Amino acid sequence: MSTAPQLAVHRDKELMAQAAAARLITTIVDAQASRGSASVVLTGGRNGNGLLAALAAAPARDAIDWARLDLWWGDERFLPEGDPDRNVSQAKEALLDAVPLDPSRVHAMPASDGPYGSDVEAAAEAYAADLAKAAGPENHGAVPTFDVLMLGVGPDTHVASLFPELPAVRETERTVVGVHGAPKPPPTRVTLTLPAIRAAREVWLLAAGEDKAGAAAIALSGAGEIQAPAAGAYGRSRTLWLLDAAAASQLPRTLYPPASP
């Protein structure tokens, strides 16, 4: 069941990152208070990394019990371990190396020089198995019920590594797949599928900058998910678009409240 998207529009990308970081801290703390631990899916790209950097700089980050937080990724560039273009490398630099996480609860996607070598399909199957192992009887299917799953929105409406019209966005059974021939480099990637994304309690879509305005307008106008993957990303209890004014510039004003100061 899809949830109608809610929108929060901020004046610029810095304010958006700070507000999203504050919102994430509150959500994690609430989840830990009610369930003992929290589970979050991170996204890469400039907006995902901007949020992590804002979180690193937020004094309230110490309210989180970092040892009781599971971190997953929505997608990963299938590159060697430690490559600066890998999402996990950028996340470590922005935040993860600065906080006391339990390493066993940081679930990075396999690298291209890892145990599965260059076999991206085997890497995807292994990550799907990790997700299935973490799913409890109270979860819906073969993935944990993530508290928050974050996604950057590309100018072409892609989310994670689900690109318009490519096979991965059409997947209805598997939770993780390998991607070949992605239209932005590198061409080989590992990604969660829409069924895995929709298992999350809350899905947050991040878009900042004029180059994202068209994508936001298309995805929020009722477009189909095969042509506009962002339109198919929604949470079980909440779907939240976090935008700056530039990314919201092509949306009808009736869709969102006035920009925050």
Salt bridges, closest charged atoms under 4 A:
ASP12 OD2 - ARG11 NE 3.96
GLU14 OE2 - LYS13 NZ 3.34
ASP62 OD1 - ARG61 NE 3.82
ASP65 OD2 - ARG68 NE 2.61
ASP70 OD2 - ARG105 NH2 2.87
ASP70 OD1 - HIS107 NE2 2.87
ASP75 OD2 - ARG189 NH1 3.85
GLU121 OE2 - HIS180 NE2 2.67
ASP147 OD1 - ARG35 NH2 2.36
ASP147 OD1 - ARG201 NH1 3.03
ASP156 OD1 - HIS158 ND1 2.66
GLU165 OE1 - ARG170 NH2 3.01
GLU171 OE1 - ARG174 NH2 2.99
GLU202 OE1 - ARG238 NH1 3.72
ASP211 OD1 - ARG46 NH2 2.76
GLU225 OE1 - ARG198 NH2 2.57
